[in-house]
Amino acid sequence: MKTIKYDRISALNYAKKWALSRNPRYYDFDSIGGDCTNFISQCIYAGSKVMNYNFNNGWYYINGNKKSPSWTGVEFLYNFLINNKGVGPRAKVANQNEVQIGDIAQLSFNNNIFGHSLFIINIEDINDLNKIQIATHTYDALGKNIGEYYFDKIRFIHIENVGKY
């Protein structure tokens, strides 16, 4: 297995293209719990070009009925990204001052469960959440500042590289 670079520009371009609409290649999960993490996975895939088809703990999308929990679930995506040592995107939990365009922020609205994923598209000041812009689905947004959200907790996920055969 080799390690390849995560293509942040391709991921960013995908996010900008599809933030306010839906790519017909993917099922829209808005009516059954939300589409945010599905959209984030699409963005990450645009930058990694590799899925992990491990049935038990992979990260993949075939269709709306054949996908890994990590493709659409906030906690499942988090767990896959930070624990993945094999094929697909690999990440670490990051401090706010470590994030880059193409990384992920996840929000908790009840202090325990993280329930919303955001894709970072622009950083004007890494130390100010009002100057970090995102793209997301469910409550579609493109260029919204993270600081505009009301949340209890935030965590950042920095994608380090991609494993590929």
C-alpha positions as CSV (number, residue, x, y, z in Angstrom):
1,M,0.0,0.0,0.0
2,K,1.2,3.5,-0.7
3,T,0.3,6.9,0.8
4,I,-0.9,9.6,-1.5
5,K,-1.7,13.3,-1.0
6,Y,-5.2,14.4,-0.3
7,D,-6.2,16.8,-3.1
8,R,-7.6,19.7,-1.2
9,I,-8.3,21.8,-4.4
10,S,-10.4,19.0,-6.0
11,A,-12.3,18.6,-2.7
12,L,-12.8,22.4,-2.5
13,N,-14.0,22.6,-6.1
14,Y,-16.5,19.8,-5.5
15,A,-17.8,21.5,-2.3
16,K,-18.3,24.8,-4.1
17,K,-20.1,23.1,-7.1
18,W,-22.5,21.0,-5.0
19,A,-23.1,22.9,-1.7
20,L,-26.4,24.5,-2.8
21,S,-27.6,21.6,-5.0
22,R,-27.4,17.8,-5.2
23,N,-25.2,15.6,-7.3
24,P,-27.6,13.2,-9.0
25,R,-25.0,10.4,-8.6
26,Y,-25.7,10.3,-4.8
27,Y,-28.9,9.8,-2.9
28,D,-30.2,12.8,-1.0
29,F,-30.7,11.9,2.7
30,D,-32.4,15.2,3.7
31,S,-35.7,13.5,4.3
32,I,-34.3,10.7,6.4
33,G,-32.1,12.4,8.9
34,G,-30.0,14.8,6.9
35,D,-27.5,15.0,4.1
36,C,-24.6,16.8,5.7
37,T,-22.2,13.9,6.2
38,N,-23.1,12.4,2.9
39,F,-22.1,15.7,1.3
40,I,-18.9,15.9,3.4
41,S,-18.0,12.3,2.3
42,Q,-18.6,13.3,-1.4
43,C,-16.2,16.2,-0.9
44,I,-13.6,14.0,0.8
45,Y,-13.9,11.5,-2.0
46,A,-13.4,14.2,-4.6
47,G,-10.1,14.9,-2.9
48,S,-9.0,11.3,-2.2
49,K,-10.5,9.3,-5.2
50,V,-10.3,6.2,-3.0
51,M,-13.1,4.4,-1.1
52,N,-12.6,1.7,1.6
53,Y,-15.0,-1.2,0.8
54,N,-14.4,-3.0,4.1
55,F,-17.9,-4.1,5.0
56,N,-17.5,-3.8,8.8
57,N,-15.6,-0.6,9.2
58,G,-15.0,0.9,5.8
59,W,-16.0,4.1,4.0
60,Y,-17.8,3.7,0.7
61,Y,-20.9,4.5,-1.3
62,I,-22.4,2.3,-4.0
63,N,-26.0,3.6,-3.8
64,G,-28.5,4.9,-1.2
65,N,-29.0,1.4,0.1
66,K,-25.4,0.2,-0.2
67,K,-23.1,2.4,1.7
68,S,-21.1,2.3,4.9
69,P,-22.4,3.9,8.0
70,S,-19.3,6.2,7.9
71,W,-20.4,7.6,4.6
72,T,-23.5,9.3,6.1
73,G,-23.2,9.2,9.9
74,V,-21.4,12.0,11.8
75,E,-19.9,9.8,14.5
76,F,-19.1,6.9,12.1
77,L,-17.3,9.3,9.7
78,Y,-15.3,10.7,12.6
79,N,-14.3,7.2,13.8
80,F,-13.4,6.0,10.4
81,L,-11.2,9.0,9.5
82,I,-9.2,9.1,12.8
83,N,-8.8,5.4,13.1
84,N,-8.2,4.5,9.4
85,K,-4.7,3.0,8.8
86,G,-5.6,1.3,5.5
87,V,-7.2,2.3,2.3
88,G,-8.9,5.7,2.0
89,P,-8.6,9.1,3.7
90,R,-6.7,9.2,7.0
91,A,-7.1,12.0,9.5
92,K,-6.4,13.2,13.0
93,V,-8.3,15.2,15.6
94,A,-6.9,18.8,15.2
95,N,-6.9,22.0,17.1
96,Q,-8.6,24.9,15.4
97,N,-5.2,26.4,14.5
98,E,-4.2,23.3,12.6
99,V,-7.1,23.1,10.2
100,Q,-6.8,23.8,6.5
101,I,-9.2,24.2,3.6
102,G,-10.6,20.7,2.8
103,D,-10.8,19.7,6.5
104,I,-13.9,19.0,8.5
105,A,-15.6,20.6,11.5
106,Q,-18.3,18.8,13.4
107,L,-20.8,20.4,15.8
108,S,-22.6,19.1,18.9
109,F,-25.9,20.8,19.8
110,N,-26.6,18.9,23.0
111,N,-23.1,18.8,24.6
112,N,-22.8,15.0,24.1
113,I,-23.6,13.9,20.5
114,F,-22.0,15.4,17.5
115,G,-24.8,15.8,14.9
116,H,-23.6,18.1,12.0
117,S,-20.6,18.0,9.7
118,L,-19.1,21.1,7.9
119,F,-16.6,21.3,5.1
120,I,-14.0,24.1,5.5
121,I,-13.8,26.1,2.2
122,N,-12.0,29.3,3.3
123,I,-9.9,30.6,6.2
124,E,-9.4,34.3,6.7
125,D,-8.2,34.1,10.3
126,I,-7.6,30.6,11.8
127,N,-8.2,31.9,15.3
128,D,-11.7,33.4,14.7
129,L,-14.6,31.1,13.9
130,N,-16.3,34.1,12.3
131,K,-13.6,34.0,9.7
132,I,-13.6,30.3,8.8
133,Q,-16.2,29.6,6.0
134,I,-17.9,26.3,5.3
135,A,-20.0,24.4,2.9
136,T,-22.6,21.9,4.0
137,H,-25.9,20.2,3.2
138,T,-29.1,19.6,5.3
139,Y,-29.2,23.3,6.1
140,D,-27.4,24.1,2.8
141,A,-24.7,26.7,3.1
142,L,-21.8,28.0,1.0
143,G,-19.5,30.5,2.6
144,K,-21.3,30.6,6.0
145,N,-19.0,31.4,8.9
146,I,-18.7,28.7,11.6
147,G,-19.3,31.4,14.2
148,E,-22.8,31.9,12.9
149,Y,-23.8,28.5,14.3
150,Y,-25.1,28.0,17.9
151,F,-23.4,24.9,19.3
152,D,-22.2,23.4,22.5
153,K,-19.0,21.8,21.2
154,I,-16.9,21.8,18.1
155,R,-14.2,19.4,16.9
156,F,-11.9,19.6,13.9
157,I,-10.7,16.7,11.7
158,H,-7.6,17.3,9.7
159,I,-7.1,15.0,6.7
160,E,-3.5,14.0,6.6
161,N,-3.2,11.7,3.6
162,V,-4.9,8.8,1.7
163,G,-4.0,5.1,1.7
164,K,-4.1,3.5,-1.7
165,Y,-3.1,0.1,-3.2
